[in-house]
Amino acid sequence: MAKLKMVEYPTSSAAKSAAFLEAVFGWQGISYGPLYEDVPIGEGISLGLQADLAEAPNQPLVVIEVDDLRAVREKVEAADGVVTVEPFSFPGGTRMHFQEPGGNVLAAYVPQMDLP
């Protein structure tokens, strides 16, 4: 089953963005170094604040948890989507990015999946 898990945003300062969200909404961030903050907002959904320009998305990136990354890749490609970032490991799992035919980029991830 697919579940919305995160929306990742580019930011010029992960710490300042996280502090703002805490001051306004009471959401406390979890720092993964000076360039990334994970801000849980409830019901298993987080905001990711990415300040690393080499990794930051150009626009908000919706991250969807899936059961089988390989199966999702096959469905993306069969539905005229394009994988834009090959599967990679990150703290917590493995994910890939893809573009749907309308031009939006999304990500799918599986918690703690080993790469092939």
C-alpha positions in Angstrom: 0.0 0.0 0.0 1.3 3.4 -0.9 1.4 6.1 1.8 2.4 9.7 1.7 5.3 10.0 4.1 7.1 13.2 3.4 7.3 16.4 1.4 10.9 17.6 1.0 11.5 21.3 0.4 14.6 23.1 -0.7 15.8 25.8 1.8 18.7 28.1 2.2 18.9 27.2 5.9 17.5 23.9 7.3 18.0 25.1 10.9 16.2 28.4 10.3 13.3 26.8 8.5 13.0 24.2 11.2 13.1 26.8 13.9 10.4 28.8 12.1 8.1 25.7 11.9 8.6 25.0 15.6 7.9 28.7 16.5 4.7 28.8 14.4 3.3 25.3 14.6 5.2 23.6 17.5 6.7 21.0 15.3 10.2 20.0 16.5 12.8 19.1 13.9 15.3 16.3 14.0 18.7 17.5 12.8 20.7 15.3 10.4 23.6 17.7 10.3 23.7 21.3 9.3 22.1 20.8 5.9 19.0 18.7 6.7 16.1 18.7 9.1 13.3 16.2 9.4 10.2 17.8 10.9 7.5 15.3 11.9 4.1 16.9 11.6 1.9 14.1 12.8 0.3 10.8 11.6 3.7 9.5 10.3 4.2 12.4 7.9 7.3 14.7 7.9 8.6 17.8 6.2 12.2 17.4 5.0 14.2 20.6 4.8 17.2 20.2 2.4 19.8 22.9 2.3 22.4 20.9 0.4 22.2 22.6 -3.0 23.6 19.4 -4.7 20.7 17.3 -3.3 17.8 19.8 -2.9 14.8 19.4 -5.1 13.9 22.4 -7.4 10.4 22.3 -6.0 8.7 20.5 -3.1 9.2 16.7 -3.6 6.4 14.4 -2.4 7.9 11.2 -1.0 5.6 8.1 -1.0 6.3 4.9 1.0 5.7 1.8 -1.1 6.0 -1.9 -0.4 8.1 -2.8 -3.5 10.3 -0.3 -5.2 11.1 -2.5 -8.1 7.4 -3.0 -8.8 6.7 0.7 -8.6 9.6 1.4 -11.0 8.0 -1.0 -13.5 4.6 0.7 -13.2 6.2 4.2 -13.5 7.9 3.2 -16.7 4.8 1.4 -18.1 2.7 4.5 -17.4 5.2 6.7 -19.4 7.0 8.0 -16.4 10.7 8.4 -16.3 13.1 7.5 -13.5 15.1 10.7 -12.8 17.2 9.5 -9.9 18.2 5.8 -9.7 17.5 4.0 -6.4 19.9 5.0 -3.6 20.2 4.3 0.1 19.7 7.0 2.7 19.2 6.8 6.5 16.0 4.8 6.8 15.7 3.1 3.4 16.1 3.2 -0.3 14.4 5.6 -2.7 14.2 6.7 -6.3 12.8 9.8 -8.0 10.6 9.8 -11.1 8.8 12.3 -13.3 5.2 11.7 -14.2 4.0 12.7 -17.7 2.8 16.1 -16.6 6.3 17.0 -15.5 6.1 16.7 -11.7 8.9 14.9 -9.9 8.0 12.5 -7.0 9.9 10.0 -5.0 9.0 6.5 -3.9 10.8 4.7 -1.0 11.0 1.5 0.8 12.2 1.4 4.4 15.5 -0.4 4.8 15.6 -2.1 1.4 18.9 -3.4 0.1 20.0 -2.2 -3.3 20.4 -4.9 -6.0 
